[in-house]
């Protein structure tokens, strides 16, 4: 089990979906304010938790697409935070994919450092714990947003979005392993 390779495999799936949706919808997400992105992430994480708790779903779509959505919307959030002064709603697909790749490279670097320090503890966690951690991060982000981005000691919104990507990728890795066994 190679975490770096598994991360890359799951990100490739997320990236492919992001790219295809960019070709279908362009960068319509550019009209979203950061708070709206946080709310979209919250909705996706809440749906995952509801499915995990109820063990059933009425919409015929499992948790994997929701975790992929968490990855992609968190990356959108990171891009939006860096482009607050850029008022373009349309960004060429090639440019937005470069921005996506930059954010993912930064996130992976953080993940690899933390993964080393924590000794791959995530492998012994339950997938549902990632959902709860994502929801907790989102509540923290909402509080930071309510405080107009100010924190006293805590990391900012960007760190929360990065952690959400990593937790969602860990969940996707675990789900892929379950599906392959």
N, CA and C atoms as an extended XYZ file, in Angstrom:
543
Properties=species:S:1:pos:R:3:atomname:S:1:resname:S:1:resid:I:1 pbc="F F F"
N         0.845       -1.189        0.000 N   UNK     1
C         0.000        0.000        0.000 CA  UNK     1
C         0.885        1.246        0.000 C   UNK     1
N         0.802        2.010       -1.048 N   UNK     2
C         1.584        3.217       -1.195 CA  UNK     2
C         0.632        4.407       -1.170 C   UNK     2
N         0.677        5.162       -0.096 N   UNK     3
C        -0.256        6.269        0.086 CA  UNK     3
C        -0.160        7.294       -1.034 C   UNK     3
N         1.055        7.620       -1.440 N   UNK     4
C         1.231        8.609       -2.500 CA  UNK     4
C         0.543        8.157       -3.784 C   UNK     4
N         0.752        6.910       -4.152 N   UNK     5
C         0.139        6.374       -5.369 CA  UNK     5
C        -1.384        6.309       -5.230 C   UNK     5
N        -1.872        5.856       -4.080 N   UNK     6
C        -3.311        5.769       -3.863 CA  UNK     6
C        -3.944        7.162       -3.900 C   UNK     6
N        -3.264        8.144       -3.313 N   UNK     7
C        -3.741        9.535       -3.359 CA  UNK     7
C        -3.857        9.967       -4.820 C   UNK     7
N        -2.807        9.738       -5.589 N   UNK     8
C        -2.799       10.139       -7.001 CA  UNK     8
C        -3.923        9.468       -7.786 C   UNK     8
N        -4.167        8.185       -7.512 N   UNK     9
C        -5.232        7.465       -8.218 CA  UNK     9
C        -6.598        8.089       -7.938 C   UNK     9
N        -6.860        8.406       -6.678 N   UNK    10
C        -8.157        8.990       -6.331 CA  UNK    10
C        -8.283       10.422       -6.855 C   UNK    10
N        -7.210       11.175       -6.776 N   UNK    11
C        -7.234       12.542       -7.308 CA  UNK    11
C        -7.441       12.519       -8.817 C   UNK    11
N        -6.863       11.533       -9.510 N   UNK    12
C        -7.055       11.436      -10.965 CA  UNK    12
C        -8.535       11.262      -11.301 C   UNK    12
N        -9.246       10.484      -10.506 N   UNK    13
C       -10.689       10.306      -10.711 CA  UNK    13
C       -11.409       11.628      -10.476 C   UNK    13
N       -11.079       12.294       -9.375 N   UNK    14
C       -11.702       13.583       -9.045 CA  UNK    14
C       -11.394       14.622      -10.117 C   UNK    14
N       -10.149       14.659      -10.554 N   UNK    15
C        -9.714       15.636      -11.551 CA  UNK    15
C       -10.438       15.417      -12.875 C   UNK    15
N       -10.580       14.164      -13.270 N   UNK    16
C       -11.259       13.850      -14.521 CA  UNK    16
C       -12.707       14.352      -14.485 C   UNK    16
N       -13.386       14.121      -13.383 N   UNK    17
C       -14.764       14.596      -13.232 CA  UNK    17
C       -14.793       16.122      -13.240 C   UNK    17
N       -13.870       16.746      -12.510 N   UNK    18
C       -13.795       18.209      -12.480 CA  UNK    18
C       -13.583       18.754      -13.891 C   UNK    18
N       -12.667       18.160      -14.628 N   UNK    19
C       -12.365       18.620      -15.987 CA  UNK    19
C       -13.594       18.481      -16.890 C   UNK    19
N       -14.246       17.338      -16.846 N   UNK    20
C       -15.436       17.128      -17.674 CA  UNK    20
C       -16.550       18.104      -17.311 C   UNK    20
N       -16.727       18.346      -16.024 N   UNK    21
C       -17.761       19.307      -15.616 CA  UNK    21
C       -17.378       20.721      -16.027 C   UNK    21
N       -16.086       21.027      -16.027 N   UNK    22
C       -15.636       22.330      -16.503 CA  UNK    22
C       -15.957       22.483      -17.988 C   UNK    22
N       -15.770       21.419      -18.747 N   UNK    23
C       -16.104       21.472      -20.173 CA  UNK    23
C       -17.616       21.593      -20.380 C   UNK    23
N       -18.409       20.944      -19.524 N   UNK    24
C       -19.867       21.023      -19.625 CA  UNK    24
C       -20.423       22.374      -19.162 C   UNK    24
N       -19.931       22.857      -18.016 N   UNK    25
C       -20.523       24.028      -17.358 CA  UNK    25
C       -19.636       25.256      -17.345 C   UNK    25
N       -18.428       25.125      -17.879 N   UNK    26
C       -17.428       26.178      -17.779 CA  UNK    26
C       -17.129       26.406      -16.293 C   UNK    26
N       -16.824       27.624      -15.920 N   UNK    27
C       -16.500       27.908      -14.511 CA  UNK    27
C       -17.652       28.687      -13.863 C   UNK    27
N       -18.848       28.139      -14.019 N   UNK    28
C       -20.036       28.775      -13.435 CA  UNK    28
C       -19.907       28.945      -11.921 C   UNK    28
N       -19.084       28.109      -11.296 N   UNK    29
C       -18.865       28.202       -9.843 CA  UNK    29
C       -18.185       29.503       -9.433 C   UNK    29
N       -17.648       30.240      -10.393 N   UNK    30
C       -16.967       31.506      -10.077 CA  UNK    30
C       -17.927       32.532       -9.454 C   UNK    30
N       -19.232       32.364       -9.634 N   UNK    31
C       -20.180       33.303       -9.027 CA  UNK    31
C       -20.398       33.006       -7.540 C   UNK    31
N       -19.913       31.849       -7.086 N   UNK    32
C       -20.123       31.471       -5.685 CA  UNK    32
C       -19.156       32.214       -4.766 C   UNK    32
N       -19.723       32.759       -3.708 N   UNK    33
C       -18.898       33.352       -2.661 CA  UNK    33
C       -18.339       32.227       -1.788 C   UNK    33
N       -17.224       32.468       -1.110 N   UNK    34
C       -16.659       31.407       -0.265 CA  UNK    34
C       -17.675       30.792        0.709 C   UNK    34
N       -18.548       31.601        1.288 N   UNK    35
C       -19.545       31.055        2.216 CA  UNK    35
C       -20.460       30.049        1.527 C   UNK    35
N       -20.791       30.302        0.269 N   UNK    36
C       -21.656       29.379       -0.475 CA  UNK    36
C       -20.934       28.070       -0.765 C   UNK    36
N       -19.646       28.154       -1.009 N   UNK    37
C       -18.860       26.927       -1.228 CA  UNK    37
C       -18.833       26.102        0.056 C   UNK    37
N       -18.640       26.770        1.176 N   UNK    38
C       -18.666       26.077        2.464 CA  UNK    38
C       -20.013       25.400        2.677 C   UNK    38
N       -21.083       26.085        2.340 N   UNK    39
C       -22.419       25.484        2.491 CA  UNK    39
C       -22.592       24.284        1.561 C   UNK    39
N       -22.092       24.371        0.339 N   UNK    40
C       -22.175       23.250       -0.589 CA  UNK    40
C       -21.405       22.046       -0.037 C   UNK    40
N       -20.231       22.294        0.512 N   UNK    41
C       -19.452       21.230        1.143 CA  UNK    41
C       -20.229       20.619        2.310 C   UNK    41
N       -20.864       21.480        3.101 N   UNK    42
C       -21.624       21.011        4.260 CA  UNK    42
C       -22.769       20.095        3.825 C   UNK    42
N       -23.474       20.487        2.762 N   UNK    43
C       -24.583       19.673        2.258 CA  UNK    43
C       -24.077       18.285        1.852 C   UNK    43
N       -22.967       18.234        1.148 N   UNK    44
C       -22.423       16.955        0.693 CA  UNK    44
C       -21.998       16.086        1.889 C   UNK    44
N       -21.309       16.681        2.844 N   UNK    45
C       -20.862       15.931        4.021 CA  UNK    45
C       -22.055       15.469        4.855 C   UNK    45
N       -23.066       16.315        4.976 N   UNK    46
C       -24.263       15.946        5.735 CA  UNK    46
C       -24.977       14.772        5.068 C   UNK    46
N       -25.021       14.769        3.742 N   UNK    47
C       -25.656       13.648        3.028 CA  UNK    47
C       -24.891       12.354        3.288 C   UNK    47
N       -23.570       12.427        3.260 N   UNK    48
C       -22.773       11.222        3.541 CA  UNK    48
C       -23.092       10.710        4.939 C   UNK    48
N       -23.111       11.602        5.916 N   UNK    49
C       -23.382       11.183        7.292 CA  UNK    49
C       -24.788       10.583        7.415 C   UNK    49
N       -25.751       11.170        6.744 N   UNK    50
C       -27.116       10.645        6.787 CA  UNK    50
C       -27.177        9.243        6.199 C   UNK    50
N       -26.517        9.026        5.072 N   UNK    51
C       -26.483        7.691        4.461 CA  UNK    51
C       -25.780        6.705        5.385 C   UNK    51
N       -24.672        7.122        5.986 N   UNK    52
C       -23.939        6.230        6.894 CA  UNK    52
C       -24.798        5.844        8.096 C   UNK    52
N       -25.559        6.780        8.607 N   UNK    53
C       -26.394        6.513        9.785 CA  UNK    53
C       -27.633        5.701        9.439 C   UNK    53
N       -28.292        6.064        8.345 N   UNK    54
C       -29.546        5.408        7.982 CA  UNK    54
C       -29.323        4.082        7.270 C   UNK    54
N       -28.122        3.887        6.729 N   UNK    55
C       -27.794        2.670        5.973 CA  UNK    55
C       -28.707        2.490        4.759 C   UNK    55
N       -29.326        3.568        4.326 N   UNK    56
C       -30.139        3.520        3.113 CA  UNK    56
C       -30.135        4.891        2.471 C   UNK    56
N       -30.507        4.911        1.206 N   UNK    57
C       -30.587        6.179        0.501 CA  UNK    57
C       -31.761        6.118       -0.456 C   UNK    57
N       -32.393        7.258       -0.670 N   UNK    58
C       -33.508        7.315       -1.595 CA  UNK    58
C       -33.069        7.775       -2.975 C   UNK    58
N       -31.963        8.513       -3.034 N   UNK    59
C       -31.373        8.897       -4.306 CA  UNK    59
C       -30.345        7.830       -4.643 C   UNK    59
N       -30.423        7.290       -5.835 N   UNK    60
C       -29.573        6.155       -6.210 CA  UNK    60
C       -28.152        6.620       -6.541 C   UNK    60
N       -27.469        7.117       -5.549 N   UNK    61
C       -26.075        7.531       -5.695 CA  UNK    61
C       -25.423        7.348       -4.339 C   UNK    61
N       -24.319        6.620       -4.310 N   UNK    62
C       -23.658        6.303       -3.053 CA  UNK    62
C       -22.813        7.443       -2.515 C   UNK    62
N       -21.991        7.117       -1.539 N   UNK    63
C       -21.172        8.138       -0.888 CA  UNK    63
C       -19.933        8.500       -1.688 C   UNK    63
N       -19.464        7.597       -2.552 N   UNK    64
C       -18.254        7.904       -3.323 CA  UNK    64
C       -18.385        9.192       -4.135 C   UNK    64
N       -19.482        9.375       -4.890 N   UNK    65
C       -19.606       10.639       -5.632 CA  UNK    65
C       -19.645       11.868       -4.730 C   UNK    65
N       -20.158       11.706       -3.531 N   UNK    66
C       -20.197       12.829       -2.589 CA  UNK    66
C       -18.799       13.157       -2.077 C   UNK    66
N       -17.989       12.129       -1.811 N   UNK    67
C       -16.604       12.380       -1.404 CA  UNK    67
C       -15.820       13.032       -2.553 C   UNK    67
N       -16.084       12.599       -3.776 N   UNK    68
C       -15.457       13.238       -4.941 CA  UNK    68
C       -15.888       14.697       -5.011 C   UNK    68
N       -17.173       14.947       -4.785 N   UNK    69
C       -17.677       16.326       -4.760 CA  UNK    69
C       -17.011       17.151       -3.677 C   UNK    69
N       -16.760       16.544       -2.522 N   UNK    70
C       -16.061       17.253       -1.442 CA  UNK    70
C       -14.662       17.657       -1.887 C   UNK    70
N       -13.960       16.737       -2.531 N   UNK    71
C       -12.616       17.052       -3.034 CA  UNK    71
C       -12.702       18.230       -3.990 C   UNK    71
N       -13.576       18.122       -4.972 N   UNK    72
C       -13.615       19.138       -6.019 CA  UNK    72
C       -14.123       20.491       -5.518 C   UNK    72
N       -15.122       20.497       -4.657 N   UNK    73
C       -15.592       21.784       -4.126 CA  UNK    73
C       -14.574       22.412       -3.178 C   UNK    73
N       -13.830       21.603       -2.430 N   UNK    74
C       -12.787       22.171       -1.571 CA  UNK    74
C       -11.681       22.788       -2.411 C   UNK    74
N       -11.336       22.140       -3.518 N   UNK    75
C       -10.342       22.723       -4.425 CA  UNK    75
C       -10.902       24.012       -5.028 C   UNK    75
N       -12.166       24.006       -5.412 N   UNK    76
C       -12.804       25.235       -5.897 CA  UNK    76
C       -12.695       26.325       -4.833 C   UNK    76
N       -12.955       25.963       -3.580 N   UNK    77
C       -12.854       26.933       -2.489 CA  UNK    77
C       -11.461       27.538       -2.396 C   UNK    77
N       -10.447       26.704       -2.514 N   UNK    78
C        -9.066       27.194       -2.462 CA  UNK    78
C        -8.767       28.121       -3.641 C   UNK    78
N        -9.238       27.737       -4.820 N   UNK    79
C        -9.041       28.590       -5.993 CA  UNK    79
C        -9.753       29.922       -5.793 C   UNK    79
N       -10.988       29.869       -5.330 N   UNK    80
C       -11.765       31.096       -5.118 CA  UNK    80
C       -11.080       32.023       -4.108 C   UNK    80
N       -10.554       31.474       -3.036 N   UNK    81
C        -9.882       32.300       -2.026 CA  UNK    81
C        -8.696       33.050       -2.619 C   UNK    81
N        -8.015       32.409       -3.551 N   UNK    82
C        -6.855       33.053       -4.173 CA  UNK    82
C        -7.252       34.024       -5.286 C   UNK    82
N        -8.493       33.917       -5.752 N   UNK    83
C        -8.926       34.739       -6.886 CA  UNK    83
C       -10.012       35.745       -6.499 C   UNK    83
N       -10.056       36.124       -5.223 N   UNK    84
C       -11.112       37.035       -4.772 CA  UNK    84
C       -11.123       38.352       -5.544 C   UNK    84
N        -9.965       38.837       -5.918 N   UNK    85
C        -9.913       40.118       -6.632 CA  UNK    85
C       -10.093       39.943       -8.145 C   UNK    85
N       -10.031       38.711       -8.624 N   UNK    86
C       -10.233       38.421      -10.041 CA  UNK    86
C       -11.732       38.237      -10.266 C   UNK    86
N       -12.347       39.142      -10.972 N   UNK    87
C       -13.803       39.136      -11.128 CA  UNK    87
C       -14.300       38.345      -12.333 C   UNK    87
N       -13.404       37.672      -13.033 N   UNK    88
C       -13.841       36.877      -14.187 CA  UNK    88
C       -14.749       35.736      -13.730 C   UNK    88
N       -15.822       35.530      -14.469 N   UNK    89
C       -16.655       34.353      -14.206 CA  UNK    89
C       -16.276       33.210      -15.138 C   UNK    89
N       -15.665       33.543      -16.245 N   UNK    90
C       -15.231       32.530      -17.210 CA  UNK    90
C       -13.708       32.450      -17.199 C   UNK    90
N       -13.219       31.277      -16.877 N   UNK    91
C       -11.778       31.029      -16.903 CA  UNK    91
C       -11.577       29.877      -17.887 C   UNK    91
N       -10.665       30.021      -18.823 N   UNK    92
C       -10.436       28.922      -19.774 CA  UNK    92
C       -10.117       27.609      -19.045 C   UNK    92
N       -10.621       26.518      -19.616 N   UNK    93
C       -10.447       25.197      -18.987 CA  UNK    93
C        -8.978       24.887      -18.721 C   UNK    93
N        -8.117       25.204      -19.650 N   UNK    94
C        -6.690       24.933      -19.468 CA  UNK    94
C        -6.135       25.673      -18.252 C   UNK    94
N        -6.526       26.921      -18.087 N   UNK    95
C        -6.061       27.721      -16.948 CA  UNK    95
C        -6.608       27.181      -15.634 C   UNK    95
N        -7.884       26.844      -15.608 N   UNK    96
C        -8.482       26.367      -14.358 CA  UNK    96
C        -7.912       25.000      -13.972 C   UNK    96
N        -7.563       24.182      -14.957 N   UNK    97
C        -6.968       22.883      -14.632 CA  UNK    97
C        -5.558       23.058      -14.061 C   UNK    97
N        -4.839       24.053      -14.529 N   UNK    98
C        -3.526       24.352      -13.939 CA  UNK    98
C        -3.693       24.790      -12.481 C   UNK    98
N        -4.700       25.630      -12.225 N   UNK    99
C        -4.970       26.063      -10.852 CA  UNK    99
C        -5.352       24.867       -9.978 C   UNK    99
N        -6.157       23.981      -10.513 N   UNK   100
C        -6.552       22.758       -9.804 CA  UNK   100
C        -5.299       21.952       -9.434 C   UNK   100
N        -4.423       21.756      -10.414 N   UNK   101
C        -3.217       20.958      -10.187 CA  UNK   101
C        -2.292       21.591       -9.150 C   UNK   101
N        -2.192       22.904       -9.150 N   UNK   102
C        -1.369       23.606       -8.150 CA  UNK   102
C        -1.924       23.359       -6.757 C   UNK   102
N        -3.236       23.507       -6.608 N   UNK   103
C        -3.848       23.299       -5.285 CA  UNK   103
C        -3.666       21.864       -4.823 C   UNK   103
N        -3.883       20.914       -5.717 N   UNK   104
C        -3.752       19.503       -5.345 CA  UNK   104
C        -2.303       19.171       -4.977 C   UNK   104
N        -1.354       19.736       -5.687 N   UNK   105
C         0.060       19.489       -5.352 CA  UNK   105
C         0.378       20.011       -3.951 C   UNK   105
N        -0.133       21.181       -3.621 N   UNK   106
C         0.070       21.732       -2.272 CA  UNK   106
C        -0.589       20.857       -1.211 C   UNK   106
N        -1.795       20.397       -1.505 N   UNK   107
C        -2.532       19.542       -0.566 CA  UNK   107
C        -1.804       18.218       -0.365 C   UNK   107
N        -1.324       17.633       -1.456 N   UNK   108
C        -0.608       16.354       -1.346 CA  UNK   108
C         0.665       16.516       -0.520 C   UNK   108
N         1.367       17.587       -0.731 N   UNK   109
C         2.588       17.833        0.040 CA  UNK   109
C         2.278       17.896        1.532 C   UNK   109
N         1.218       18.590        1.889 N   UNK   110
C         0.780       18.662        3.287 CA  UNK   110
C         0.404       17.274        3.793 C   UNK   110
N        -0.347       16.535        2.988 N   UNK   111
C        -0.768       15.201        3.389 CA  UNK   111
C         0.423       14.295        3.637 C   UNK   111
N         1.406       14.326        2.755 N   UNK   112
C         2.565       13.458        2.906 CA  UNK   112
C         3.334       13.786        4.186 C   UNK   112
N         3.479       15.059        4.506 N   UNK   113
C         4.176       15.460        5.728 CA  UNK   113
C         3.407       14.993        6.968 C   UNK   113
N         2.087       15.255        6.973 N   UNK   114
C         1.273       14.847        8.120 CA  UNK   114
C         1.210       13.321        8.219 C   UNK   114
N         1.087       12.656        7.079 N   UNK   115
C         1.003       11.204        7.068 CA  UNK   115
C         2.270       10.586        7.666 C   UNK   115
N         3.405       11.168        7.347 N   UNK   116
C         4.668       10.697        7.930 CA  UNK   116
C         4.634       10.859        9.444 C   UNK   116
N         4.256       12.049        9.898 N   UNK   117
C         4.284       12.343       11.325 CA  UNK   117
C         3.263       11.526       12.117 C   UNK   117
N         2.135       11.222       11.496 N   UNK   118
C         1.086       10.462       12.189 CA  UNK   118
C         1.185        8.955       11.950 C   UNK   118
N         2.169        8.527       11.180 N   UNK   119
C         2.363        7.091       10.972 CA  UNK   119
C         1.204        6.403       10.271 C   UNK   119
N         0.596        7.077        9.322 N   UNK   120
C        -0.525        6.525        8.555 CA  UNK   120
C        -1.664        6.047        9.452 C   UNK   120
N        -1.922        6.786       10.513 N   UNK   121
C        -2.999        6.430       11.443 CA  UNK   121
C        -4.354        6.348       10.750 C   UNK   121
N        -4.532        7.104        9.676 N   UNK   122
C        -5.818        7.120        8.962 CA  UNK   122
C        -6.216        5.733        8.465 C   UNK   122
N        -5.251        4.879        8.230 N   UNK   123
C        -5.573        3.542        7.719 CA  UNK   123
C        -6.352        2.717        8.743 C   UNK   123
N        -6.236        3.066       10.019 N   UNK   124
C        -6.939        2.341       11.079 CA  UNK   124
C        -8.218        3.046       11.516 C   UNK   124
N        -8.559        4.115       10.818 N   UNK   125
C        -9.785        4.851       11.146 CA  UNK   125
C       -10.961        4.294       10.358 C   UNK   125
N       -12.145        4.554       10.881 N   UNK   126
C       -13.371        4.210       10.167 CA  UNK   126
C       -13.644        5.296        9.127 C   UNK   126
N       -14.197        4.918        7.996 N   UNK   127
C       -14.546        5.887        6.959 CA  UNK   127
C       -15.512        6.928        7.520 C   UNK   127
N       -16.421        6.494        8.373 N   UNK   128
C       -17.389        7.434        8.956 CA  UNK   128
C       -16.705        8.506        9.812 C   UNK   128
N       -15.541        8.205       10.357 N   UNK   129
C       -14.815        9.215       11.129 CA  UNK   129
C       -14.334       10.348       10.232 C   UNK   129
N       -13.991       10.032        8.988 N   UNK   130
C       -13.594       11.089        8.052 CA  UNK   130
C       -14.768       12.023        7.790 C   UNK   130
N       -15.953       11.446        7.673 N   UNK   131
C       -17.153       12.267        7.488 CA  UNK   131
C       -17.321       13.218        8.658 C   UNK   131
N       -17.186       12.699        9.874 N   UNK   132
C       -17.348       13.541       11.067 CA  UNK   132
C       -16.270       14.614       11.136 C   UNK   132
N       -15.038       14.256       10.794 N   UNK   133
C       -13.952       15.245       10.802 CA  UNK   133
C       -14.203       16.340        9.765 C   UNK   133
N       -14.722       15.950        8.609 N   UNK   134
C       -15.043       16.939        7.578 CA  UNK   134
C       -16.134       17.877        8.074 C   UNK   134
N       -17.170       17.327        8.691 N   UNK   135
C       -18.242       18.176        9.229 CA  UNK   135
C       -17.707       19.122       10.305 C   UNK   135
N       -16.825       18.619       11.165 N   UNK   136
C       -16.224       19.472       12.184 CA  UNK   136
C       -15.428       20.601       11.538 C   UNK   136
N       -14.615       20.267       10.523 N   UNK   137
C       -13.837       21.301        9.815 CA  UNK   137
C       -14.775       22.347        9.216 C   UNK   137
N       -15.885       21.896        8.662 N   UNK   138
C       -16.828       22.835        8.052 CA  UNK   138
C       -17.463       23.752        9.090 C   UNK   138
N       -17.778       23.227       10.256 N   UNK   139
C       -18.313       24.085       11.324 CA  UNK   139
C       -17.265       25.108       11.767 C   UNK   139
N       -16.011       24.688       11.814 N   UNK   140
C       -14.927       25.625       12.136 CA  UNK   140
C       -14.804       26.701       11.054 C   UNK   140
N       -14.871       26.277        9.799 N   UNK   141
C       -14.776       27.234        8.696 CA  UNK   141
C       -15.937       28.227        8.758 C   UNK   141
N       -17.130       27.727        9.038 N   UNK   142
C       -18.294       28.625        9.151 CA  UNK   142
C       -18.069       29.660       10.259 C   UNK   142
N       -17.462       29.233       11.366 N   UNK   143
C       -17.188       30.171       12.457 CA  UNK   143
C       -16.143       31.198       12.029 C   UNK   143
N       -15.120       30.754       11.337 N   UNK   144
C       -14.097       31.688       10.840 CA  UNK   144
C       -14.736       32.672        9.863 C   UNK   144
N       -15.616       32.183        9.007 N   UNK   145
C       -16.325       33.076        8.077 CA  UNK   145
C       -17.185       34.077        8.832 C   UNK   145
N       -17.843       33.621        9.905 N   UNK   146
C       -18.654       34.525       10.726 CA  UNK   146
C       -17.780       35.591       11.393 C   UNK   146
N       -16.522       35.235       11.651 N   UNK   147
C       -15.558       36.175       12.244 CA  UNK   147
C       -14.807       36.962       11.174 C   UNK   147
N       -15.344       36.963        9.962 N   UNK   148
C       -14.755       37.691        8.825 CA  UNK   148
C       -13.315       37.259        8.524 C   UNK   148
N       -13.057       35.965        8.709 N   UNK   149
C       -11.752       35.403        8.371 CA  UNK   149
C       -10.694       35.556        9.451 C   UNK   149
N       -11.034       36.192       10.542 N   UNK   150
C       -10.057       36.428       11.612 CA  UNK   150
C       -10.002       35.231       12.557 C   UNK   150
N        -8.783       34.856       12.919 N   UNK   151
C        -8.565       33.835       13.944 CA  UNK   151
C        -7.526       34.356       14.924 C   UNK   151
N        -7.540       33.820       16.107 N   UNK   152
C        -6.570       34.222       17.128 CA  UNK   152
C        -5.348       33.304       17.070 C   UNK   152
N        -5.609       32.007       17.002 N   UNK   153
C        -4.519       31.037       17.031 CA  UNK   153
C        -4.681       29.956       15.964 C   UNK   153
N        -5.845       29.827       15.429 N   UNK   154
C        -6.160       28.723       14.524 CA  UNK   154
C        -5.731       29.000       13.097 C   UNK   154
N        -5.613       27.905       12.326 N   UNK   155
C        -5.347       28.024       10.898 CA  UNK   155
C        -6.568       28.625       10.222 C   UNK   155
N        -6.393       29.074        9.006 N   UNK   156
C        -7.473       29.737        8.296 CA  UNK   156
C        -8.350       28.798        7.489 C   UNK   156
N        -9.226       29.407        6.717 N   UNK   157
C       -10.175       28.678        5.888 CA  UNK   157
C        -9.445       27.783        4.891 C   UNK   157
N        -8.368       28.284        4.318 N   UNK   158
C        -7.630       27.498        3.330 CA  UNK   158
C        -7.109       26.190        3.921 C   UNK   158
N        -6.633       26.222        5.147 N   UNK   159
C        -6.150       24.990        5.794 CA  UNK   159
C        -7.306       24.016        6.010 C   UNK   159
N        -8.471       24.533        6.357 N   UNK   160
C        -9.651       23.680        6.520 CA  UNK   160
C       -10.035       23.002        5.221 C   UNK   160
N       -10.048       23.772        4.124 N   UNK   161
C       -10.362       23.186        2.820 CA  UNK   161
C        -9.338       22.107        2.450 C   UNK   161
N        -8.068       22.358        2.709 N   UNK   162
C        -7.028       21.374        2.400 CA  UNK   162
C        -7.228       20.094        3.204 C   UNK   162
N        -7.548       20.236        4.481 N   UNK   163
C        -7.798       19.056        5.313 CA  UNK   163
C        -9.007       18.276        4.806 C   UNK   163
N       -10.034       18.986        4.342 N   UNK   164
C       -11.223       18.316        3.808 CA  UNK   164
C       -10.848       17.464        2.606 C   UNK   164
N       -10.015       18.001        1.724 N   UNK   165
C        -9.573       17.212        0.567 CA  UNK   165
C        -8.869       15.946        1.046 C   UNK   165
N        -7.947       16.087        1.976 N   UNK   166
C        -7.202       14.913        2.437 CA  UNK   166
C        -8.105       13.888        3.107 C   UNK   166
N        -9.025       14.321        3.962 N   UNK   167
C        -9.944       13.372        4.598 CA  UNK   167
C       -10.814       12.671        3.555 C   UNK   167
N       -11.292       13.426        2.573 N   UNK   168
C       -12.139       12.837        1.532 CA  UNK   168
C       -11.349       11.839        0.688 C   UNK   168
N       -10.110       12.158        0.377 N   UNK   169
C        -9.275       11.220       -0.389 CA  UNK   169
C        -9.004        9.959        0.434 C   UNK   169
N        -8.725       10.108        1.711 N   UNK   170
C        -8.530        8.928        2.562 CA  UNK   170
C        -9.783        8.047        2.544 C   UNK   170
N       -10.952        8.679        2.628 N   UNK   171
C       -12.207        7.922        2.583 CA  UNK   171
C       -12.345        7.210        1.238 C   UNK   171
N       -12.023        7.905        0.148 N   UNK   172
C       -12.111        7.288       -1.177 CA  UNK   172
C       -11.151        6.103       -1.314 C   UNK   172
N        -9.957        6.239       -0.743 N   UNK   173
C        -9.000        5.122       -0.774 CA  UNK   173
C        -9.580        3.925       -0.031 C   UNK   173
N       -10.120        4.168        1.152 N   UNK   174
C       -10.698        3.069        1.926 CA  UNK   174
C       -11.874        2.425        1.197 C   UNK   174
N       -12.727        3.242        0.616 N   UNK   175
C       -13.882        2.708       -0.109 CA  UNK   175
C       -13.435        1.893       -1.327 C   UNK   175
N       -12.411        2.359       -2.032 N   UNK   176
C       -11.890        1.616       -3.176 CA  UNK   176
C       -11.310        0.280       -2.734 C   UNK   176
N       -10.622        0.266       -1.587 N   UNK   177
C       -10.068       -0.988       -1.080 CA  UNK   177
C       -11.184       -1.968       -0.724 C   UNK   177
N       -12.271       -1.464       -0.134 N   UNK   178
C       -13.412       -2.335        0.213 CA  UNK   178
C       -14.046       -2.892       -1.055 C   UNK   178
N       -14.160       -2.047       -2.080 N   UNK   179
C       -14.788       -2.494       -3.332 CA  UNK   179
C       -13.914       -3.509       -4.073 C   UNK   179
N       -12.601       -3.453       -3.856 N   UNK   180
C       -11.674       -4.370       -4.536 CA  UNK   180
C       -11.408       -5.644       -3.772 C   UNK   180
N       -11.933       -5.740       -2.551 N   UNK   181
C       -11.654       -6.957       -1.769 CA  UNK   181
C       -12.823       -7.916       -1.761 C   UNK   181
